[in-house]
Amino acid sequence: MALQSRKIFIDSSVLMGFIDRADSNHPKAVKAMENLARLGYHLYTSSININEVYAALARETGVSVALDFLQAMLQSDIEILFPQKADYITANRMLRSNRERQLTLREVLNATLMQRRGIVQILTFTYWHNLFGSYVSNLSGS
């Protein structure tokens, strides 16, 4: 039996669910993050996801909560991945050649970042297109 990679990408839906106690996914996000810590996973996310969650928190719950989220991310062990121009070029090609799949730039950029780092699992509460051989983790806290 092949050893499963201990790398996992955390989507903005999980970050939002984890930080916002009013989010319907909060209990699942907390349980999933506890499971990942217990199992020794190396956690990744993207600057794109952090920007998205910060903006949503600032808009929906206030700047104080958004600033607390940003501080927590900076102090956490979650590695933040940043897209480069080459990632945007790859995303542009993918989006142009898959117009019928209704992919988003955020999703394709995150998948590109995952591929570059050899991360195949994503923890998300939203639909994921399994780009570049990636798949949704079964550690969703359900």
C-alpha positions as CSV (number, residue, x, y, z in Angstrom):
1,M,0.0,0.0,0.0
2,A,1.4,3.4,-1.0
3,L,2.0,5.9,1.7
4,Q,-0.4,8.8,1.5
5,S,1.2,12.3,1.2
6,R,1.1,14.3,4.4
7,K,0.6,17.6,2.4
8,I,-2.8,19.2,2.1
9,F,-4.0,22.5,0.7
10,I,-6.6,24.4,2.8
11,D,-9.2,26.2,0.7
12,S,-10.8,29.5,1.6
13,S,-14.1,27.8,2.4
14,V,-12.4,25.9,5.2
15,L,-10.5,28.9,6.5
16,M,-13.7,30.9,6.6
17,G,-15.6,28.0,8.3
18,F,-12.8,27.7,10.9
19,I,-12.6,31.4,11.8
20,D,-16.3,32.3,11.6
21,R,-18.3,30.6,14.4
22,A,-21.5,31.6,12.6
23,D,-20.5,29.7,9.5
24,S,-22.5,26.5,9.0
25,N,-19.3,24.6,8.4
26,H,-17.6,25.8,11.6
27,P,-17.9,22.5,13.5
28,K,-16.6,20.5,10.5
29,A,-13.7,22.9,9.9
30,V,-12.6,22.8,13.5
31,K,-12.8,19.0,13.5
32,A,-10.9,18.7,10.2
33,M,-8.1,21.1,11.4
34,E,-7.8,19.1,14.6
35,N,-7.6,15.8,12.6
36,L,-4.9,17.3,10.4
37,A,-2.8,18.5,13.3
38,R,-3.2,15.1,15.1
39,L,-2.1,13.2,11.9
40,G,0.9,15.5,11.3
41,Y,-0.1,17.0,8.0
42,H,1.9,19.9,6.5
43,L,-0.7,22.5,5.7
44,Y,-0.7,24.9,2.7
45,T,-2.9,27.7,1.5
46,S,-2.5,30.6,-1.0
47,S,-2.3,34.3,-0.7
48,I,-5.4,34.3,-2.9
49,N,-7.3,32.4,-0.2
50,I,-6.1,34.7,2.5
51,N,-7.1,37.8,0.6
52,E,-10.5,36.3,-0.1
53,V,-11.2,35.4,3.5
54,Y,-9.8,38.7,4.9
55,A,-12.1,40.6,2.5
56,A,-15.2,38.5,3.4
57,L,-14.5,38.8,7.2
58,A,-13.9,42.6,6.9
59,R,-17.2,43.0,5.0
60,E,-19.3,40.5,7.0
61,T,-18.0,40.7,10.6
62,G,-15.7,43.7,10.7
63,V,-12.1,44.7,10.3
64,S,-11.1,43.6,13.9
65,V,-12.1,40.0,13.1
66,A,-10.3,40.2,9.7
67,L,-7.2,41.5,11.3
68,D,-7.3,38.8,14.0
69,F,-7.6,36.2,11.1
70,L,-4.6,37.7,9.3
71,Q,-2.5,37.7,12.5
72,A,-3.4,34.1,13.2
73,M,-2.4,33.1,9.7
74,L,0.9,34.8,10.0
75,Q,1.6,33.0,13.3
76,S,0.4,29.6,12.2
77,D,2.4,26.8,10.6
78,I,0.3,27.0,7.5
79,E,2.6,27.7,4.6
80,I,1.3,30.4,2.3
81,L,1.9,29.9,-1.4
82,F,2.2,32.9,-3.8
83,P,1.4,32.8,-7.5
84,Q,4.1,33.9,-10.0
85,K,3.6,35.1,-13.5
86,A,4.2,31.5,-14.8
87,D,1.3,30.3,-12.7
88,Y,-1.0,33.0,-14.3
89,I,0.2,31.8,-17.7
90,T,-0.6,28.2,-16.9
91,A,-4.0,29.3,-15.5
92,N,-4.8,31.4,-18.6
93,R,-4.1,28.4,-20.8
94,M,-6.2,26.1,-18.7
95,L,-9.1,28.6,-18.6
96,R,-9.0,29.1,-22.3
97,S,-8.9,25.4,-23.2
98,N,-11.7,24.5,-20.7
99,R,-14.3,27.2,-21.1
100,E,-17.1,24.7,-20.8
101,R,-16.0,23.6,-17.3
102,Q,-16.9,26.9,-15.6
103,L,-13.5,27.0,-13.8
104,T,-12.6,30.1,-11.8
105,L,-9.3,31.9,-11.9
106,R,-8.9,31.3,-8.1
107,E,-9.5,27.6,-8.5
108,V,-7.1,27.2,-11.4
109,L,-4.4,29.3,-9.7
110,N,-4.7,27.3,-6.5
111,A,-4.5,24.0,-8.5
112,T,-1.4,25.3,-10.3
113,L,0.2,26.2,-6.9
114,M,-0.7,22.8,-5.6
115,Q,0.8,21.0,-8.6
116,R,4.1,23.0,-8.3
117,R,4.5,21.9,-4.7
118,G,3.4,18.3,-5.2
119,I,0.2,18.7,-3.2
120,V,-2.7,16.5,-4.4
121,Q,-5.2,16.8,-1.6
122,I,-7.4,19.8,-0.9
123,L,-9.6,20.4,2.0
124,T,-12.7,22.3,0.8
125,F,-16.4,22.6,1.4
126,T,-17.0,23.8,-2.1
127,Y,-17.0,21.9,-5.5
128,W,-13.5,21.1,-6.7
129,H,-12.8,20.2,-10.4
130,N,-9.9,17.7,-9.6
131,L,-7.4,19.7,-11.7
132,F,-3.9,18.3,-12.3
133,G,-4.8,15.1,-10.6
134,S,-5.8,16.8,-7.3
135,Y,-8.7,15.5,-5.3
136,V,-10.8,16.5,-2.3
137,S,-9.6,15.0,1.0
138,N,-11.8,12.7,3.0
139,L,-10.6,14.5,6.1
140,S,-13.4,17.1,5.9
141,G,-14.4,16.6,9.5
142,S,-17.7,15.0,8.6
